[in-house]
Each structure stands twice: as structure tokens, then as C-alpha cells.
Amino acid sequence: MGKDLLRIIDSGEDFCRRVLTLGPEMKARRRDPSLGKPLDGLAVVTIYEKPSTRTKVSFEVGIRELGAQVVELTKAGSQLSRGETLADTAHTLERYADAIVYRGFNHDSVVGIAEHARIPVVNALTDLYHPCQILADLMTIEEHCGTLNVPISFIGNGSNIAHSLLGAAAVLGLDLTIGTPPNAMPRPEIVQEAADLVASTGGRIRVVNDPIEAVAGARIVYTDVWFDMGKDDEETVAKRSAEYQCFQLNAELLAKADREAQVMHCLPAQRGREATDEVLDGPQSIIFDQAENRLHAQKAILALLLGKDVG
């Protein structure tokens, strides 16, 4: 197990499986005092470049429940805004804290901090990857399906969620189909990296441009916002919305999936755009279970990276 969680594909099967074992235990025993405070006496610094609801609250609550103190920084409210190097920031924070949680834009920034910090660094979202979200999603799939051995479909924009799902499919041998418009496909080098590994783990990866083909027979149908934060200006949205329209997750498209298919969305949702209210609020939706499980999966991630036993 590496000291950081930057990408699922680098963390490997053993770490993922351990998160998926410990996360549900932490959920079931959340109010059980015998679980103890495995991070008692430690400190975690969280750095936010992007606004956040689920990431910020789930990490802060989780860190406190584990017994550690949390110190929140923003890029604008730290010396990073004045040009301090990532190396200097990392070397300073490692003297004060025991782990760093970073949510930002450029993936190279979290990589840079991890390269220099001698303490664990957790990627809480970058433009390329969102590993904490996907580990919580996998926990949610196991919770509802009893297994990860089900067909999973992701439709919409091939960005950080799609990239992290590809990594999870590669290391865990999942059956994953990504369906996107031709101009919104996941990065080819990330697809290839996952495809090279999935052959040895027994999974299947497909990337298609037909939404009906993408969801056909899927037990899990997952979507996300069509336009990432910072790339959702009026002109871009107006220009490209037509390309995405047939990928809207509505009742008609959901009917092409497995009869018992469940709907996932990492939130926040642009309701009426990538998915309809009928689907997001319907009986097949498990979007708020996903949101809740961020808390439990992230507690497991921090406990494992910091090498702390759970009572």
C-alpha cells in the first residue's frame, strides 16, 4: 500500500478491498464507542481550491469522528495564492500535520504536494480523478447489489468520474461501459492504461458513443454533470448541450437498462439537464446513499493510510 491516495489505479486491489471492508464496518458502528478514536491526537490539513459541500462536510465530520483535529485552508487564504511553491507548502505542512487532503483543479498540483510531503496525501478531487468518490460509490454498489460483479454503465461527460471508474474497473475486474458524446470521451491514455490492466483482472471495459448501447442491461446507471466546474460558462453550455441531449438520464433511457437498475449521481446535479427529477427522485435512485457513504469510505481511507487500528 502506498502512502497516498491520488489515483485508484495506483492504489491497487488490496487497498480498495480494505476500504470496502472497513467502510461498511465504520458505517454500521458509527455510534459504537468501542470503535474508538483511531486518529486521536493527530491533525489533518484540508486544502480547497474548489467550492464544496459533500467533500468538505464529509471529510471534516469524518476526521473529527476519528478523533483528529482538522485545519482547513483555501488556496486564496494561504500563501499558495502568493506563489509559494507546492514543495515549500508540503514541507511546512508535514511539520504540523499527519495528513493532507487536497481538492483542486490541476491534478499535477496534488501530485506535486504528494511528491514532497512525507505524510499521506489524499486526492479529494482534481480535474482528472476523484478516487474518494468512486470508493464510496463502490461501497454503495456492494451495499445494494451484494457484489461488484454487476454491469456498470456511466453516461455523459468522460471526465474525472469516468477516469476513476476506469481505474477501479482495472484493479477490481469490473464490467464497465462508458458512454459519451464523441467530443466528450475520456482521455485515450487513461482508457488505454485501464484496458491494459483489466485484461489480467478479469473485467471488461468498453467506451461507446451510443447512450442506448451504453446502458443496455446495466444494473448500475451512473451519470454526472455535463460541464465541469470552471468549464460551465454560458457559451460552452449553449454550444455543447445539444451534443449531450440524447445522454440525458430520463425514464425512457433508464428503461433500456436492467429492470432492477439503480441510478447513481455523485452530485451536485444540474437537474433537468443530465438527469430528470423523475429519475433522480424515483425509486431506483440511490444518490443520497452515495453521498452518505462518502463519510464512511473516507474515514476508512484515512485510517488505513495513517496505519491506525480500528477497535
C-alpha angles and dihedrals in degrees: 000000000000122000094244140051106217102133130009092225090060095045093060138208098295094056093046092050091049091052090049090052099043097040095063090044090054090048094050093046099037094125095034109113091204088070085075129196104288093180095045110150095015130112131216124198117210119199121196125192092160129052113258143185109169097031095047098044097040093049095044094047091043095049091050092047089053088055100251129121119242127216116193123208130179122204090239091049096049137062089265085082089061094051103267107163122252088239093056091046092049094047090049096047093048088063092056107031143038099223141010126219113197128192114180150125110261115056090209089067095062089043089052093051091048092050092058104031118088090203128074117282122202123201104223091180138324133175090270107035143025105183099162091056093050095048088053089048092052089050088052093050092051090047093056103030101031090231143041089230095100132104109269122197127192118190133184127033119019097221136115097325092050091046093052092045088054090053092049092048090051098051098036100036097242129172102241133171121187116199119190141148112270091255095050103051121139116265109285094226090055092048091049094048090053093044091053091055100038091065088069097043097052099245134122130232126190131173115197138168098217115088094203092051089047096056099034108129094352118155091195121039112190129184138172139188114303094223124046123227108278092024097067100092117146096254094052093046093049093046098047106030091090090059091057100041097098088052093062109127102233134146092272094054093040089056088066090063128076114305090244095042117147126213124233132186125167092216158243091100129201091219114216091022113069093007137013127240088241090064100035092050096034130108093264094057120107097169096124092049085057091051093049093048091059086076096052098039092049092050088054091048093053094044091051096045090049091047095235123154119232117222 
